Amino acid sequence: MITYERDDDREVVRFIGELDDTGILALESALDHKLLPLDSQVVVDLTQCRVILSVGIAVLVRAYKERGRRFRVVVLDGSLVFRILDMVGVTPLFVDIIPRLDSTG
């Protein structure tokens, strides 16, 4: 599921679920530059995303290449999605890490 929210001068796209073959189609549509102009700041909130496949990473990297510094992804520290993005080396490029509120991880 995807929700949109305008927060000050940026567009927040929240993804809930799994970025698998089905979820990726929804994310690609959400990041379409016809819906979100290329000059707008876009934040993709993946704090409620449980899984991300390589096709999901490819969509995020493509959005980063299109938007540069105007593109950020938010993930929970220690989450599976964070670990995968960190392992492939994209966290320094466009990932912001939010600490978990609970101690269970």
Secondary structure per residue as TSV (DSSP state, phi and psi in degrees):
chain	resnum	aa	ss	phi	psi
A	1	M	-	360.0	142.0
A	2	I	E	-124.8	136.3
A	3	T	E	-125.1	153.3
A	4	Y	E	-117.3	146.3
A	5	E	E	-150.6	137.9
A	6	R	E	-96.6	124.2
A	7	D	E	-125.1	104.6
A	8	D	T	56.2	-112.6
A	9	D	T	-107.3	22.8
A	10	R	E	-134.5	155.1
A	11	E	E	-98.9	128.1
A	12	V	E	-108.5	123.1
A	13	V	E	-110.0	113.4
A	14	R	E	-99.8	127.1
A	15	F	E	-111.9	127.5
A	16	I	E	-120.7	123.5
A	17	G	E	128.7	-139.4
A	18	E	E	-122.5	130.1
A	19	L	E	-86.5	71.2
A	20	D	S	-103.1	-163.6
A	21	D	H	-58.3	-34.5
A	22	T	H	-79.1	-48.0
A	23	G	H	-62.4	-30.9
A	24	I	H	-65.9	-33.9
A	25	L	H	-62.6	-40.8
A	26	A	H	-65.9	-41.2
A	27	L	H	-67.0	-41.5
A	28	E	H	-59.3	-43.8
A	29	S	H	-63.4	-40.5
A	30	A	H	-65.2	-33.0
A	31	L	T	-91.0	2.8
A	32	D	-	-55.3	126.8
A	33	H	T	-68.4	-9.1
A	34	K	T	-75.6	-31.2
A	35	L	T	-86.5	-37.9
A	36	L	S	-120.4	100.7
A	37	P	-	-51.8	145.7
A	38	L	T	-60.8	-23.3
A	39	D	T	-86.4	-1.4
A	40	S	S	-88.6	148.7
A	41	Q	E	-75.6	129.0
A	42	V	E	-123.1	130.1
A	43	V	E	-118.4	123.9
A	44	V	E	-100.8	116.0
A	45	D	E	-91.8	109.6
A	46	L	E	-109.1	22.6
A	47	T	E	-66.9	-19.2
A	48	Q	E	-112.5	16.9
A	49	C	E	-88.7	129.7
A	50	R	E	-91.3	-32.3
A	51	V	E	-144.2	144.0
A	52	I	E	-133.8	126.7
A	53	L	-	-93.3	171.7
A	54	S	H	-59.2	-33.0
A	55	V	H	-66.1	-31.6
A	56	G	H	-68.2	-41.9
A	57	I	H	-62.6	-40.9
A	58	A	H	-60.7	-40.0
A	59	V	H	-64.5	-42.0
A	60	L	H	-64.8	-43.3
A	61	V	H	-63.9	-41.0
A	62	R	H	-62.5	-42.4
A	63	A	H	-64.2	-38.9
A	64	Y	H	-63.4	-42.3
A	65	K	H	-65.0	-34.2
A	66	E	H	-74.1	-37.5
A	67	R	H	-106.5	-19.9
A	68	G	G	61.9	-131.4
A	69	R	G	-66.4	-9.8
A	70	R	G	-87.0	10.9
A	71	F	E	-126.0	127.4
A	72	R	E	-136.1	152.2
A	73	V	E	-123.8	134.7
A	74	V	E	-111.1	128.7
A	75	V	E	-134.8	162.0
A	76	L	E	-84.4	136.2
A	77	D	T	-57.4	131.4
A	78	G	T	81.7	-6.6
A	79	S	-	-69.4	161.9
A	80	L	H	-58.5	-42.5
A	81	V	H	-62.4	-43.8
A	82	F	H	-59.2	-47.8
A	83	R	H	-61.9	-39.4
A	84	I	H	-66.8	-47.6
A	85	L	H	-62.5	-37.6
A	86	D	H	-67.4	-40.9
A	87	M	H	-63.0	-36.5
A	88	V	T	-86.0	-3.7
A	89	G	T	89.2	16.8
A	90	V	-	-95.4	-9.4
A	91	T	H	-58.9	-38.4
A	92	P	H	-68.4	-20.9
A	93	L	H	-79.0	-49.6
A	94	F	H	-150.1	18.1
A	95	V	E	-109.8	129.0
A	96	D	E	-106.0	133.5
A	97	I	E	-107.2	128.6
A	98	I	E	-106.9	130.7
A	99	P	-	-66.0	148.6
A	100	R	-	-71.9	146.6
A	101	L	S	-84.0	-28.0
A	102	D	S	-96.0	163.6
A	103	S	S	-95.3	0.8
A	104	T	-	-83.8	-20.3
A	105	G	-	71.0	360.0
